[in-house]
């Protein structure tokens, strides 16, 4: 590579790899060969840039140092310490497989594929320490959590606030049938979910309040590192509320079965998204450590 240096950028792919490019020394500042340290921009002029070294001495740009006022606080009081929360969607369910609207129904269960996905998640998170696991008590999430948490001594707690929203007459219907039988309501559910309502009840708007309740329960729990196992709709609400996005952004977020998201929280309860929908472990033996 001659007199060049290694520059790392994040590649958003399932392989979770870094791409390295050779950049001439005269294009870099603060670089001395052969041990060049790549600097990243800092959030304030008073804070120096952060770098991390690989075992071979190559440098990787680090994460942000701080994020005060990044979002509104999700905690009712100041936290005793910073926290990391890992969000995990349950494995493939029977109604996922049959393309049915699930909602809060407990009739959809993990398929054999879903069990294997949960086992992959267990292996992928084996090196991570969690002080506690929170999960939805609905079967497909409950079963996933029990598989992922198997062998751990820390508490596994089921929260009603992690349940999916009740979708009334749509629950259990195949999407193609719901579209034909309830064209107006189904179209609103798919294209404008924040305004989907039944008898004056707006399930997705209500879900935003439920997500805020979930965050308060999780963040007020003693500990620094938590795992949350739940469903896609409430995951969307958890992610959006953490980022300060309203219910109209419901479908702006997607999380695959077995997908993993990670948030960091400062002592004020403000959130920073570290990872969204990581799925490398679904296609390989990838093990996370973050």
PyMOL commands that set and color helices and strands:
alter all, ss='L'
color gray80, all
select helices_A, chain A and resi 25-27+94-97+112-124+139-148+160-162+168-170+175-181+183-191+193-195+203-219+232-243+247-252+280-283
alter helices_A, ss='H'
color red, helices_A
select strands_A, chain A and resi 5-10+18-23+51-53+59-61+83-89+132-135+155-158+225-230+260-265+271-278
alter strands_A, ss='S'
color yellow, strands_A
deselect
rebuild
show_as cartoon
